[in-house]
Amino acid sequence: MPAFERCIPGIPLDDAATNIGHEGHPLRMEAPSRPFLWDAPSGADEDIELRKRICVIDGQGGGIGATLIKYLKSAYGESVELIALGTNAIATAGMLKAGANRGASGENAICRSVWQADAVVGPIGITWANAMLGEVTPRMAEAVTSSQAVKLLLPLFQENAEIVGVVSEPLPHLVQELVEKRLKEVLNHV
């Protein structure tokens, strides 16, 4: 018997209780009949509105992420889904307050969500292990850089590093460039 069908110790698994365990809890979960959009019956495509998913990642207080979300929301409205991913709960809360559609905090949330994104946006530190005073874990950095999503990174960092050839610009100028030029090109090709 496969491991997922085993019963709770001491409770026998017979034909009458195949799907019900101790105190009525299910032993097996049934998969939804159409788990993916591409499994929709033909002709249903007109009813389903697909929005591009943009993950905005930030840490510490979430100020950079909140600024990005405000600009993205004003430029694209509800035509994109903005997901706030914070390295901590305070950063996520700040980005949600700025207008993100959904949000989550922590390593696992970031590692899982970037795989479902069309674009990942944030400061360049989200690709460096131990950046943002150690808030970016090696696993987070690996997930972001390994994701198939297009990464649009702002050259802002607190680490003792310098990227040669990058002109120092204020945050509003960088965000405006990202939202109005770079992301627009990306969303048209994704």
Secondary structure by P-SEA (a helix, b strand, c coil): cccccccccccccccccccccccccccccccccccccccccccccccbbbbbbbbbbbcccaaaaaaaaaaaaaaccccbbbbbbbccaaaaaaaaaaccccccccaaaaaaaaaacccccccccccccccccccccaaaaaaaaacccbbbbcccccccccccccccccaaaaaaaacccaaaaaaacc
